[in-house]
């Protein structure tokens, strides 16, 4: 955004501090970001020069998971928590291309995201956006706007892409997921992508993960690269969909995927699980 007016941003949005969604947008080559976001992204790129590839891998993973859930698992309603800024290949576009009657609710509490998402969805009567914090499980599931779109007596696809690593251990992300999945119908699915620290199995990669975690917390105030064991607690009581928890490009790879393996390959992982 070279234009000074656009750099100031919409009213009520602080563009002087980096924002998770806008940093991610920059990594994906988007235009909804500001100088503070770009500076934060450059710091991340100094540690992991292929960080843009991990952002691309996450979008491709999202596309494959949503298509799988809609086309193969028969899911006809999705709740996307921490949905982030709209970009090419949104959940409702992918899901509705597989089944036109699929309903989607985007949930976020970032004002930047809400401005753009509401504009995008103004003419879509099967998709809506709701302002709520992912840490408020009951408020989300009881939200009247969500309940008008989602029938919780039927299976739901609960999506948590690139959001759980921005929750602290005190937030208890596994507990949040358990609370939500407990209220969803059998046949519901959870899909997750999150930052990962491979530990002693890949010491050099683990060192890079710790360095990235330090930068994120100093600059954004959030960021947690969790171990395989910690991430698997998100799926307790669920049946993992093959191939389980893996680097994003390894989950049902597609010939159209473009993300290239690099140093971030093992530090961004994903999985999906089904509620019996």
C-alpha positions in Angstrom: 0.0 0.0 0.0 2.0 3.0 -1.2 -1.0 5.3 -0.9 -0.8 7.3 2.4 -4.5 7.4 2.9 -4.7 3.6 2.8 -1.7 3.3 5.1 -3.8 5.1 7.8 -6.4 2.4 7.5 -10.1 2.4 8.4 -11.3 4.2 11.5 -10.8 2.3 14.7 -8.0 0.1 13.4 -4.5 0.7 14.8 -2.0 0.4 11.9 1.0 1.4 14.0 1.3 -2.0 15.6 1.7 -5.3 13.8 -1.4 -7.5 13.6 -1.4 -11.3 13.2 -3.9 -11.4 10.3 -2.3 -8.5 8.4 1.2 -10.1 8.8 -0.2 -13.3 7.4 -1.9 -11.4 4.6 1.5 -9.8 3.7 3.2 -13.3 3.7 0.5 -14.4 1.2 1.2 -11.5 -1.1 -2.0 -9.6 -0.1 -2.5 -5.8 0.1 -4.4 -5.5 3.4 -1.3 -4.7 5.5 0.6 -1.8 6.8 4.2 -0.8 7.5 4.3 -2.2 11.0 3.0 -5.6 9.7 5.6 -5.6 6.9 8.4 -4.9 9.4 7.2 -7.8 11.6 7.1 -10.1 8.6 10.6 -9.1 7.6 11.9 -10.1 11.0 10.3 -13.5 10.7 11.8 -13.8 7.2 15.2 -13.2 8.6 14.9 -16.3 10.7 13.0 -18.4 8.2 13.5 -17.1 4.6 10.8 -19.5 3.3 8.1 -18.3 5.8 6.0 -17.2 2.8 6.0 -20.9 1.7 4.5 -21.9 5.1 1.7 -19.4 4.6 1.0 -20.8 1.2 1.2 -24.3 2.5 -1.4 -23.4 5.1 -3.8 -22.0 2.5 -3.4 -25.1 0.4 -4.0 -27.3 3.5 -7.1 -25.4 4.2 -8.4 -26.0 0.7 -7.7 -29.7 0.8 -9.2 -30.2 4.3 -12.4 -28.3 3.5 -12.8 -30.1 0.2 -12.3 -33.4 1.9 -14.9 -32.6 4.6 -17.5 -31.4 2.1 -16.9 -33.8 -0.7 -15.9 -37.0 1.1 -17.1 -36.7 4.7 -20.4 -35.1 3.8 -20.1 -32.1 6.1 -22.6 -29.4 5.1 -21.9 -26.8 7.7 -18.7 -25.2 8.9 -17.6 -22.9 11.8 -14.2 -21.3 11.0 -12.7 -20.0 14.2 -10.1 -17.2 13.9 -10.8 -17.1 10.2 -8.4 -14.2 9.4 -8.6 -11.9 6.4 -10.5 -13.1 3.4 -8.3 -14.2 0.5 -8.5 -16.3 -2.6 -10.0 -19.7 -1.9 -12.1 -19.0 1.2 -13.9 -21.8 3.2 -17.3 -21.0 1.8 -16.1 -20.9 -1.8 -14.3 -24.3 -1.5 -17.1 -26.0 0.5 -19.9 -24.6 -1.7 -18.1 -25.7 -4.9 -18.5 -29.3 -3.5 -22.0 -28.8 -2.2 -23.9 -25.7 -3.0 -26.1 -25.7 0.1 -23.2 -25.7 2.5 -23.4 -23.2 5.3 -20.4 -21.4 6.7 -19.9 -19.1 9.8 -16.6 -17.2 10.1 -15.7 -16.2 13.7 -13.1 -13.6 14.5 -12.6 -10.7 17.0 -10.0 -8.8 14.9 -11.6 -5.5 13.7 -9.5 -5.6 10.5 -10.9 -9.0 9.7 -14.5 -8.1 10.5 -14.5 -5.0 8.2 -13.2 -7.1 5.2 -15.3 -10.2 5.9 -18.6 -8.3 6.2 -18.0 -6.6 2.9 -17.2 -9.9 1.2 -20.2 -11.7 2.6 -22.8 -8.9 2.1 -24.6 -10.8 -0.6 -24.2 -14.4 0.6 -27.2 -15.7 2.5 -25.6 -19.1 3.4 -22.5 -17.5 4.9 -22.1 -15.0 7.8 -19.4 -13.5 10.0 -19.6 -13.2 13.8 -17.5 -11.2 16.2 -16.3 -13.4 19.1 -13.2 -14.6 20.8 -12.1 -18.2 20.2 -11.6 -18.6 23.9 -15.3 -18.1 24.6 -16.6 -21.6 23.6 -20.1 -21.4 25.0 -20.6 -17.8 23.8 -19.7 -18.9 20.3 -21.9 -22.0 20.2 -24.9 -20.2 21.8 -24.5 -17.1 19.6 -27.9 -16.4 18.1 -26.4 -15.4 14.7 -24.5 -18.7 14.5 -27.5 -20.8 15.6 -29.5 -19.2 12.8 -27.1 -20.7 10.3 -25.7 -23.8 12.0 -27.8 -26.8 13.2 -25.9 -28.3 16.0 -27.9 -31.4 15.9 -26.1 -32.2 12.6 -22.4 -32.8 12.0 -20.2 -29.6 11.9 -16.8 -29.0 10.5 -14.9 -27.0 13.2 -11.9 -25.3 11.7 -9.0 -23.8 13.6 -6.4 -22.9 11.1 -3.3 -21.0 12.3 -5.1 -19.8 15.5 -4.2 -22.2 18.3 -0.5 -21.1 18.3 -1.7 -17.6 19.3 -3.3 -19.0 22.4 -1.1 -19.3 25.6 -0.9 -22.4 27.7 -3.0 -20.5 30.3 -5.7 -20.2 27.7 -5.8 -24.0 27.6 -6.4 -24.6 23.9 -7.0 -28.3 24.4 -9.7 -27.5 27.0 -11.4 -25.0 24.6 -11.5 -27.7 21.9 -12.9 -30.3 24.3 -15.6 -27.9 25.4 -16.7 -27.2 21.8 -16.4 -30.8 20.5 -18.5 -32.0 23.5 -21.4 -30.0 22.2 -21.1 -31.1 18.5 -23.0 -34.0 17.0 -21.3 -37.3 16.3 -19.7 -37.2 12.8 -18.5 -33.7 13.4 -14.9 -33.0 12.4 -12.1 -30.9 13.9 -9.4 -29.6 11.5 -6.3 -27.8 12.9 -3.1 -26.3 11.6 -0.5 -24.9 14.0 3.1 -24.1 14.6 5.2 -27.0 15.7 8.5 -27.6 17.5 10.0 -31.0 16.6 12.3 -31.0 19.5 15.3 -33.4 19.7 14.1 -35.2 16.6 15.2 -32.2 14.5 17.5 -30.0 16.7 18.3 -27.4 14.1 14.7 -27.0 13.2 13.8 -26.8 16.9 16.3 -24.0 17.4 14.7 -22.1 14.5 11.3 -22.6 16.1 12.5 -21.2 19.4 14.0 -18.2 17.6 10.7 -17.6 15.8 8.7 -17.9 19.0 10.9 -15.3 20.6 10.4 -12.8 17.8 6.6 -13.4 17.7 6.2 -12.8 21.4 8.4 -9.7 21.5 6.7 -8.2 18.5 3.1 -9.5 18.3 2.7 -10.6 22.0 1.7 -14.1 20.9 3.2 -17.3 19.4 3.7 -20.8 20.7 5.5 -23.6 18.8 4.1 -26.7 20.5 5.4 -30.3 20.5 3.7 -33.2 18.7 2.5 -34.5 22.0 0.9 -31.2 23.0 -0.8 -30.8 19.6 -2.2 -34.4 19.7 -4.1 -33.5 22.9 -6.4 -31.4 20.7 -7.7 -34.6 19.2 -8.3 -36.6 22.3 -11.5 -38.6 21.9 -11.5 -38.1 18.1 -10.5 -40.5 15.4 -7.6 -39.0 13.4 -8.1 -38.9 9.7 -5.2 -40.5 7.8 -2.3 -39.6 7.7 -2.7 -38.1 11.1 -0.6 -35.1 12.3 1.9 -34.3 9.6 3.7 -31.3 8.0 1.0 -29.5 6.0 2.0 -30.5 2.5 1.8 -34.2 3.5 -1.9 -34.1 4.4 -3.7 -35.5 1.3 -1.3 -33.8 -1.1 -2.6 -32.5 -4.4 -0.9 -32.1 -7.8 -1.9 -28.5 -7.8 0.0 -27.7 -4.6 2.7 -25.1 -5.1 4.4 -24.7 -1.6 8.0 -25.8 -1.7 9.7 -27.6 1.3 12.1 -25.5 3.4 13.2 -24.8 6.9 9.5 -24.2 8.0 8.4 -27.6 6.6 8.4 -29.3 10.0 7.3 -26.3 12.0 3.8 -26.0 10.6 1.7 -29.1 10.9 -1.9 -30.1 10.6 -4.5 -32.8 11.1 -8.2 -33.6 11.1 -10.2 -35.8 13.4 -13.7 -37.2 13.5 -16.0 -37.4 16.5 -17.3 -41.0 16.8 
